Amino acid sequence: LLNADYLAAVQLLIYTAAVSLMVVFAVMLTLRGDICDSNPENRSWLMGALISGSVFVIMALVILSNADWRVLA
């Protein structure tokens, strides 16, 4: 229909994101209160922060070292 492939893909992505968001809201709103108190002390946040920070630094170094920033005008 009128060669609207791009619009069809964008519409599909938007509807998929909307359905996913509705599922997330449904799970969040139906969460029972006693489940939240099942793990009051979480000591692994430091390890998670270190791992995610190191992954970010490695990815930033790879992207910045391999980038060709010349603009052809």
C-alpha positions, 0 to 999 in steps of 0.5 A: 500500500503506497510503498509505506514499508517504513511506516509499517515497521514504525507502527509495529514497533510502537504497538509492540512497545505499548503492549510490553509496557502494558504487561509491565504495568500489569505485573507492577500493579498486581505485585503482592506486598509480601514479596517485596519484603523477601530480601531486605538486605541485598549486599550484591549491589557493589558487585553489580555497580563494579561490573556495570561500570567496567562494562561501560568503560570498556564499551566507551573505550572500544567505541572511541578508539575505533571511531572515524569521526571525519565528516564528508561535506 
